[in-house]
Amino acid sequence: MLSTDLPKETPVTGTPRRAVRLLLVAAASLCVLLPLLRGATAAGAMAEFGLGRGETVAAQLGSALAMLAAFLVAGRAVDVWGWPRVLRWALGVMVAGGAVAVSAQRPWTYLLGRTVEDAGSAGVLIAALASVPVLNLPGRITRVVGGAIAGVATAFVLGANVAVRIDAVAGWRLGESVLPAAAGLLLLVSFRLLPREHLPRSSVPVAPVCGPGVALAALLGVAGLELGPLRDWSDPLVGVLLCAAAVLLAVCRVRTVRLARRRPGRPALGVPARAAGGAVAAGATLGFAQLGLMATAPVLLLQRGVTLAHVTLAMSGYGLGMLGAGLVARHWRLTPLTGSSLGLPLAAVGLATLHFLPAGAGQAALVAGAVSTLVGFGLVVAQIPYLAGFLAALPRQRRAAASALYPAAILFGGVLAQAVPGSTSLLTGEASRRELETVLWVSCGVVALVAMLLGRPVVSLTVAGAAGLQHLLLVALAGDRVADRPGAAVAALAVGAAMGLVAWSRRQQSERLARVRANEVALQQAVLHPIPGRLGELRLVGHYQPATAGTGVGGDFFEAVRTPHGTRVLIGDVRGKGLQAVQTVTELLGCFRSQAHETADLGELAARLDRQLARLAAARGDEELFATALLLQHRDGGAQVEVVNCGHLAPLRIGPDGVRTTPVPALLPLGLGALGLGPSPAPTPLALPDGSALLLHTDGLSEARNSSGEFYPLGERLAALRATDPGRLVDDLAEDVRDWTHQLADDIALIALTRS
């Protein structure tokens, strides 16, 4: 239970929430546009400052460490001071870092400015994520995240095509000044839109999401993974960093377990493990696959003679895929299982298709654009439900600190992708064909593996199998010429995607059918209680078979209860079909279950059921509502049963002397008011000798027809079956009537009973 002195969330009062959301989307877009503009202007900056490989390695490592540290620090700062204040600070840091980089005269000053700007963008991202659960109800977070991603994707598409030309048109300094200027403008807007109140400090002890030891281990791990491919995995420094990170993480884990045992009431992270684990896995997959796509596809296109402008246009398809995923999530409710099963296999097929780009420049650009769109859609449509569920599950006390897990996972995914052999050569433009294929296959394999872990393996295998078989078929038909045909890659891509959609939809239908079946069984058991195997001195077996599959309950009914007056059994058939018949059955069974214990005379019990159904008919205005019913009672120690037949079929007695119809007179059905006009009907006694069984049934059994229209010969078939045990009798009869008719026209209810 939360204490009242926990820090309150800073409300956004007096400001339209739509304007605040637009501000946050614009701020998040800066984080996406920063690496695009940085990549476009890096060549000019490196040429002016004479940056070599050592400086590039240092800049890359510094940016990764600065962003990871900023995630952790900004998350804690948001929990202490609120996201509006941290958003303004982070925008200010971006402005300051960008200004230092743009005005730098020395290489290390430029690299320092870039690092500070990256740290500021990380803080902006944390503030934007932390604001989502504050500004929106949990049920709307998926739609909000979808809309935000659609907005960021639009900025990505526009920014990518502007960035490729900005260096040539304006020079690198003016190009890199665009984002600091935009951050400054958003900073001014934030002062006007967002509140400036300070959150009060909480007196409740809060456990940090990431302690100093874990944070240091993460920084050491990132440093080792960054330096490994850039220097060499055999470098002693790389080994020391990775080993130190692993040892420190293990020590922190042991310490956490010991503290939890000593102080069981100590606050923990609070995020459900399933939500956090799914978001981390999805985020790491996004970072890994995104870097694999962005590193390999441009190199493949440039090798085929595609111009840089057309390469950028083709890679803009990734943003279009993001846009489509955001719009889908905004208008349709996606579950994590749906997103993973549908999106990740499509992304894996898209990455695999990059191996088979056509040789022609124009055709290669078109196929790469289609592949980028599919990969962007697949990766992001899998992210949105996990991210939304994660944000909705964040603990109130340390919401922002916990939210840092997701962007940190994306960062780790990108760092791990750089550890793949050949990825460094891709970033420097010196990759061989073997290195290209290695990065692509590893990226494809990682996405496929995560698809099988987070989604449905059958969908992933269907997508991969269909695309692979299609490609093998094209190779067998066209041979070496398949590489020159753009339709080959597109066909493999389309077949895999289509088969994935078919497998996913079939799986959805199977699940819906299973849910319908479960609902059918639950409804049947709620309305028609299972017949007990033994009540008093009677052994009973019941069977119910609705005429229409998937309904569970129809117009037939039965019940058996143990009362102070003996064992009582009811079986009958309501006039009509559908939900109204089910309602009538429910009313009758409810009356029987209550009155069977209160009414000593079986005839009076039938009269009360008659009056109950008459009242129901009057309430509905249905003068033709009635039900046939047969009531049976057995008193302990007796060798006979008592029966009241209200327009129903007489029981059949099966014994050593064969099958016989019992002499039970039939009264008018229930609901016609006949039983209330005079004295209660007297029950008819029926002998039930040892070795004999009684069969109670509805007309659905005796009126079942075969293909020639002939009724089921019940007496003849019972004589042929020669079964007196209730269980065997019912099972054999149910199977025999299914063999007789190809389709039931009416429900069937059976009860077989004998004295034990």
Secondary structure as GFF3:
##gff-version 3
##sequence-region A 1 756
A	DSSP	alpha_helix	17	49	.	.	.	ID=ss1
A	DSSP	alpha_helix	53	81	.	.	.	ID=ss2
A	DSSP	alpha_helix	83	103	.	.	.	ID=ss3
A	DSSP	alpha_helix	107	135	.	.	.	ID=ss4
A	DSSP	three_ten_helix	138	140	.	.	.	ID=ss5
A	DSSP	alpha_helix	141	170	.	.	.	ID=ss6
A	DSSP	alpha_helix	172	176	.	.	.	ID=ss7
A	DSSP	alpha_helix	178	193	.	.	.	ID=ss8
A	DSSP	alpha_helix	212	230	.	.	.	ID=ss9
A	DSSP	alpha_helix	236	262	.	.	.	ID=ss10
A	DSSP	alpha_helix	273	303	.	.	.	ID=ss11
A	DSSP	alpha_helix	308	331	.	.	.	ID=ss12
A	DSSP	alpha_helix	336	353	.	.	.	ID=ss13
A	DSSP	three_ten_helix	354	356	.	.	.	ID=ss14
A	DSSP	alpha_helix	361	392	.	.	.	ID=ss15
A	DSSP	alpha_helix	399	403	.	.	.	ID=ss16
A	DSSP	alpha_helix	405	418	.	.	.	ID=ss17
A	DSSP	alpha_helix	423	428	.	.	.	ID=ss18
A	DSSP	alpha_helix	433	454	.	.	.	ID=ss19
A	DSSP	alpha_helix	457	478	.	.	.	ID=ss20
A	DSSP	three_ten_helix	479	484	.	.	.	ID=ss21
A	DSSP	alpha_helix	486	527	.	.	.	ID=ss22
A	DSSP	beta_strand	534	535	.	.	.	ID=ss23
A	DSSP	beta_strand	538	545	.	.	.	ID=ss24
A	DSSP	beta_strand	556	563	.	.	.	ID=ss25
A	DSSP	beta_strand	566	574	.	.	.	ID=ss26
A	DSSP	alpha_helix	578	598	.	.	.	ID=ss27
A	DSSP	alpha_helix	602	620	.	.	.	ID=ss28
A	DSSP	beta_strand	627	634	.	.	.	ID=ss29
A	DSSP	beta_strand	640	646	.	.	.	ID=ss30
A	DSSP	beta_strand	652	655	.	.	.	ID=ss31
A	DSSP	beta_strand	658	661	.	.	.	ID=ss32
A	DSSP	beta_strand	666	667	.	.	.	ID=ss33
A	DSSP	three_ten_helix	674	676	.	.	.	ID=ss34
A	DSSP	beta_strand	684	687	.	.	.	ID=ss35
A	DSSP	beta_strand	693	697	.	.	.	ID=ss36
A	DSSP	alpha_helix	699	702	.	.	.	ID=ss37
A	DSSP	alpha_helix	714	721	.	.	.	ID=ss38
A	DSSP	alpha_helix	726	740	.	.	.	ID=ss39
A	DSSP	beta_strand	748	755	.	.	.	ID=ss40
###
